[in-house]
Every structure is written in C-alpha cells, then in structure tokens.
Amino acid sequence: MRQEIGERAPLAAPTIPASAPTSRAAPARLGFVDGLRALAALYVMASHIMLEIWPRALPGGLAGALAAPLFYGHQAVSVFIVLSGFSLMLPVARNANRLPWGVWGFYWRRAKRILPPYYFAMGLALLLIWLFIGQKTGTPWDSTLPVTGQAVIEHIFLLQDVSHLNPARINHVFWSIAMEWQIYLLFPALVLLWRRYPPLFAMPLITAASFALMFALVPTWIGQTPGYAAVAFAPQYIGLFAMGMFAASLHTVPSPRWGRLRDRYLWDAVAVACFALLVVALPGERIYLLDPLTGLMTVGLLLAASRPGANPIRAALEWRPLVWVGGFSYSLYLIHAPLVQLIWQYSLHPLGLTGLPAFLALLLVGGPLIAAASWLFWYCCERPFLNSNSRNPRPPRTIRK
C-alpha cells in the first residue's frame, strides 16, 4: 500500500522546493560518497586492529601516538548513518519527496540489498567461532562469546541492539546493522514528514527529538558495559540519518537561491570546524554525546564535495582506490572483526609479537589481507543481490561543469 499525504501549504519560513524536477544530473552512484564510505570502513577496521593489540589501555610513547587517533570507531559508525540517509534520500528528493518504488517496494529493495550479505557474514562468524576463534583470549573478540541460541535468534530478527544480553555476541559490529535496519523501517514515515514540512523544519525536528530521547536514556546507560550496551540502542542515529536526508535534499534542489547556499564554501568551514571540535572533545568520556558534531561534519563534507567546478575535496574523495574500496565497504565492515581475531590468534600471537610490532604487522599486512577477503566476500555474497547499476565497485566519476 502506497500512502501519500495530501499537499499542505508550507510554513512561512524559506523552504527547499520538493516538487520541481531537479536541475542536477542523477547518476547511479556518486564517487565521493563511496570515498567517504571507504574511509569510514577502513577507519573502523584500523580501530579494531588497534584494540586487538591494546584492549585495555593505550600505551605511551610512539605506540600511543599512533594508536590514540584510532580510538573512536563509534564516530565512523555515525558517519555511515549520515551517508545512509543521504544515499536513500537522493532518489526520493529527485522524485518530489515520494518513494519511487512505494513503501513495500522500498522495504523489499532494502531487505534484498542488506540482509543476504548480513546473514552470510553471520554464518561465517559462527563457523569461525565453532572451528577456530571460539575461546576467550583476552581480546575484544571475547565480547562475542559465548554464542547462545537466544543470541542467534536475536541476530536473525535484527534485535540484538535492544537485547538485555550483551549486544556484541557473534560479531561485535552487528549491533549497528540492527540499529540501521530499524531506521529503514522508519524511513517511509520520515519521508512523509519531509513532505508535510519543509526540510529546514523537518530535519531539526527529527534530530532534536532523537537526541532528546538519547539524553533521556543516558541515566540508564551509566554503569553498563562501556562500548556496547551503552551505545547499542542509539536513538540519536535517527537524527544523524535525518541530517543525511537534509544533505541529499540540498544536493538536489533546483532553486537558484538554495543552490547558491549549497555551493558556498560555508560547508567546507562547517566540516573543518566540527572536525576541530571533535579533535578537542573526543578524548573525554561518553563520546556518543558528540554524535551531532560528527553528523554536521559529514553533512559539511558531502555538500562541500557536491560543489560544482574545480573541487579538491571531491577529487580527494573520488581517488579511484578509495572509490573501489567504497564499493565493497559493507562487506569489509561485516567480516573484518572475526578476521582480525583469526590473524592475531594464529599468526602474531604464536610468534610472540606484541605492542607496536604486532600493531604494525596486523595493520600493514593483515589489513590488506582482510580487504582482499572482503572483496571476495563482496563478489560471492553481496554482488549477486545488488541492483544491476551497482554491481561494479568502481563507479564512474561524477564531474560537474
């Protein structure tokens, strides 16, 4: 059933037009989005490699200086959520804020795109736990053990992020897949709100409500296991998703007035300022409270990269190796964690490597091996379920004159 809300007069505040056809080209893929995906996925992998070597406390000296910037993998997940909102909203914004395939068509396309690789990755993790990495070794992988029947059922139905058990069971990155899937279920309602109100009103409304819910839950998080239970059910991600939707609306708007706002260097300044604030604030605790800064930084990068003409930000993000990795970044995100444990447990640990040598070996040798395995997983377990225009992980670069 495709439900539409009747037209309603916009608020008096300036609005981003939704019904006019876009004046911008509508490419199947945007290279700079894949570049950002690649950076986020590679950062998450590097962060987990760092935690594999130093699971309890960062070292001092040169090792600490190299490891400290990798301590904030949660912020990379926040970047993924904004990118998801941006990517899913683009075809909607180009279709007068209507779902091109209807509600049930949207759900089917998302399920076909997201669930098969996820279930294959879950099967791979369970197989590796059964055969090789099912014993606790004092690394972050311990949080995934033991695997229980309840944990398997929760993961099948994507409910692990609201579990009263440890949501890190089976694979400690899967909690975010469940959270994002629940946002997908809300997406048609968010689109209806987008049509009912101007995006300049809808985005702050959704974001404020989601962060208010997060702050209401903060007292219940105090004292829980840091890193998982405290962030697994993360309602603020709805607000980050709405930020991505807003960036997509502004990216496609045909209005010259809003086009000038979109194409100004303002967004470069927003990205730089938010990044600088994150660098200052992240060493503190409760880093998930800084998600609004991460969301605004990502919006700034997306809109800065969208600016037509000579654009060094877009050129950097569309560096072909990055775009290529971005094409299979979902697979890299899904399977890297058990592979990090496998490489450490059966190669570095038996050799007695610890500290900085172990970190560099796992990062510089294990990282490329994991990337290669992720590409193979993408080819076998993700590519068959992609739309035909997305099966090449190296999309053509999009250059606007």
N, C-alpha and C positions, 0 to 999 in steps of 0.2 A: 504494500500500500504506500503510495507516494503522497505525503501530506504537504500541502502548501498553505502558508499563512497569507491572507489577503493583503493587498497593498495598504500601507499606512503612511500618513504624512510624516516626513522626517522631522526630527527635533529642529529647533531654531538654530542650534549650533551648526557650524560647517560640517558637511558630510562628504564621505568618499562615494562617488556615484557607483551604483552596483548594477544598473540595468543596461547601461550603454555598452556597446561592444568595445573590447579593448583595442587600443591602437598598437599594442606591442605584439611582437611575434609570440607564438605559443609553442615553443619547442617541446619535444617529448621529455628531454632531460636538460637540466641546467648544470653545466660543468662545475661552476663554483659551489653549488650545493653538494655535489659528490666530493669535491675537495674538502669542504668542511666536515662531511661525514667521515672521510678518511682520517683527518686529523683527530677527530673525537675518538674513533675506534682505536687508532694507534696509541693515543694517549692512555686510554683505558687499559690496553694490553701492557704498556710500559709501566703503568701504575701497579698492576697486579704482579708484574715481574719484580718490581722493587719490593712489594710487600712479601713476596715469596722469600726473599733473602733477609729482609729485616721486618719480621711480622709484628714485633712488639715495640720497638723503639728505633728511631733513626740514629745512625752513627754520627760521629763527629768528623772533622777534617774534610778531606776531599770527597770521601764517600758520602758524607752527609750533604755536602754542597750539591752533588749530582743527584742525590735521591730526593731531597726535600721538595723540589718543584713537582715531583710525580705523586705527591701525597693526596691529590684532590680529584680522584677519579669520579667522585659524585658530581662534580661540576661538568664533566664531559657528558654524563648521562643527561644532565639538564640541557646541554647543547643539542643532544639528539632529540629531545622532546620538542624544542623550538623548531628544529628542522622538520620534524614530522608534521607539526601544524602548518608550516609553510608549504610543504610539498602537497599535502592533502587539500589545502585551501586553494592552490593555484587553479586547478580545473574548475572549482566551484566559483571562484571570483571571475573567471573568464566566461562563466555560464550564468551571469546575472545573479550570483549567490544562490544558485539552485544546484542540488546534487545531480550531475549529468546522468547518473545511472539509477536514480531513485534511492530510497533508503535501503531496501533489501538488496539492490544491486551493489551499493556501496559495501554493505556487510559481507556479501559474497566475495567481492574483489579483495577486500582486506583479509578475509579468512584464507582465501586461496594464496595470497601473497605472503602472509605472516606465519600461518600455523604449520604447514608442512615442514619448512626448514626447522622450526622450533621443535616439533616432535622428533624429527630426525636427530637434532642436536641432543635432545633429552635421552633418546635411545643410545647415542654414542656415549654420553656421560655415564649412563647406567652400566653400559658394557665395560667401560674403562674402570669404573668403581668395582665391578664384580671381578674383573680379571687382574687389575694392576694397582689401582690407587684407592683401595677401599679401607686402608689402615691409616690411623691418625699419625702424623709425622711432625707435628708442631708448626705447621704452616697454615696460612689462611684457608687452605682446602679442607682443614679439619671441620670447618663450619658446615660443610656439606654432608657430614656424616653424623650418625648412621642414616642410611636411607630406610624409610618406613613405608608401609603400604599407604598410610594416610598422606604422606608427602607426595607419593606418586599420583594419587587421586587428585590432590590439590593442584599439582602441576598440570595434569591433563585438562582440568577445567579452568586453569589460569586464575587460581585463587590463592596462590602462595603468598602474595603480598599482604593479605589480610589474615593469614594463618596465626593461630595462637602458638604454633610451634615456631622454630627458627625458620624464617623465610628463605634462608640461604641453602636449604637442603638440595641435594642433587647437583646443582650448579649455582654458585653464588651470584651470577649475573642475571638469573632468570626472573628475579623479583621485578625488575624493571620492565620485562616483557609483559608480565601480568598487568602492571600499572598502565602501560601504554595501551594494551588491549581494552581495558576498561574505559580509557579516554575515547577510543574508537567507538565504543558503544554510545558514548555521549555526543559524538560529533554531529549527527543529524540534528540534535536539539540545539547545539551551538550554532549550526548554520541557520536554523530558524530564528534564533535570537539575533544573528547577524543581519537577517533580512528585516527583522522587526525594528531594529535600532541601527543608527549609524555605527560603523566600525569604531569611530573615535569615542563612542559611548560604550559599545558592547565590550570592547577589549578591556578597558579599565574596570568595568563592572564585573566581568568574569574573573579577572585577575585579582581584584580586591576580595571577592567572595572566596576564592580558593585559598588565598593567603590568610584570610581571617579564619577559615577552617583549620589551616595548618597551625596557626598560633593557638587556637582553641585546644588542639591536640597536644601541644608541646608539653604541658604538665604530665600527661600520661606517658610521654616518652622518657622522662627523666628517670634514670636508674635502669633503663633497659640496655640490652647489649649494644654498644656503640657500633655504628657502621651498617647494621642490618635492621633490627627491629625498630630502631628509631627513625628510619627513613623509608622502610619498605612500602608502607601505605602513605603516599606522598601527595596529598590533595593539591599542593601548590603547583604540581605539574600541569594541572588543568589550566592554571593561569599562564604558565610558560607556553603551553600549546596554543592558547589564545594569542599570545604575543606573536607566535609564528603565523597564525591566521591573519593578524593585522599586517605583518610584513608582506604577506602574499597579496592582500588587498591593495596595499600601497604600491607594490611592484607592478600590478596590472592596471592601475587606474588610468583612464584616458584623459581625465581632466587636466588641462594645462596648468591650472593653479596648483593642484596637488602634485602634478608631475614635477613642477619646479621645486616643491618641498622634498619630494622623493629624491631628486637628482642633486640636491645640495650636498656640500661637504659636511653638513651637520652630522650625518650618520657616521662618518669617519671619526668625528670628535666624540660622539656617544660611545662608539666601540672602544676608543683609546681611553676615555675617562673611566668607563666601567671596568676595563681591564686593570687600570692603575689602582682603582679602589679595591678590586679583588686581591691584587698582589699585597696590598697593605693589610686587608682584613682577614684573608684566609688562614693565616697561622693561628687564629683563635679557634675555640671550640664551636660546636653546633654550626658547621659550615653550611648546612642546608638552609639556614636562615638567610644566606647570601644568594639564594637562587634568583631573586629578582634582578640582581646585578648581572648574573650570568645570562639571564634571558634578554635583558636590554643590550648587553654586549653582542649577543648573537644576532639580534634584530639589526643592530648597527652594522655588523659585518655583512649581513645579507643585502641590506639596502645600499651600502657603500659599494658592494660588488655588482649591484644592478645598475649603477650609474653608467650611462652611455659614454661613448668616446674612449680615449686612452685611459685605462684604469689599471694601475699596478696591483690593486687588491684583487681584482678579478683575475688578472694574469697570473698572480701567485697561486690563487686557489685553483685555477684551471691548469696548473702544471700537470702534464699528462700522467706521470706516475701516481700523483695524488688522485686524479680523477679515476684512474684504473682501480686503485685500492678502494676508492669510494664505491665502486660498482659492486664489490663483494664485502663491504664493511659490515653488513648484517651478519653474514656467515662468520666473519672474523670475530665479531662481538659474541656470537653464540657459542663458539667452540674453543676460544683461546684459553679459558681458565683451566679446564682439565689437561690441556696440552702443556701449559706452563708447569703444572704439578708433575706430569709424566716425565718431562725432560729433566726437571730438577731431581726427581726421586731416583731416576735410573741412569743418569749420566753425571751430573755435577756432584750430587751427594756422595756417590761411591768413590769419586775421585778426590774427595776431601776438600773441594773448593768451597770457600766461604767468603763473606764480605765482598769487597769491591771486585776481586777477580770473578767471583761467582756471578755477581750482578752484571758485569760487562759481558761475560760469556753467555748468560741467559738472554740478555738484551740483544747483543750483536750477532750471535749465532742462532740461539733459539727463536728470536723474533722473526727472522726471515723464514725459518722452517715452519713456524706456526702460520705465517702469512701464506706460504705455499700450500700448506694443508687446508687452509681456509678457502683458497681459490678452488682447490679440488672439491671441497665440500660444496661450495657455491655451484660449481659446474654440475655436480651429480644430484644435489639435494635442494638447491634453490632455483637455479636457472630454469628447470622444466616448468616451474609454476609462475614464472614472470610473464607479463604481457609481452607480445612479440616485439614491441618497440623498446623494451628494456633488457633484452637478453644479451646485449653486448655491454660488458662492464666498462667499456671505454667510449662514452657518448661523444658525438661531435661537439667541438667547442662552439659556444654561442657568442658571437661578436655582434655588437650593435653599433651602427654607424652614428 
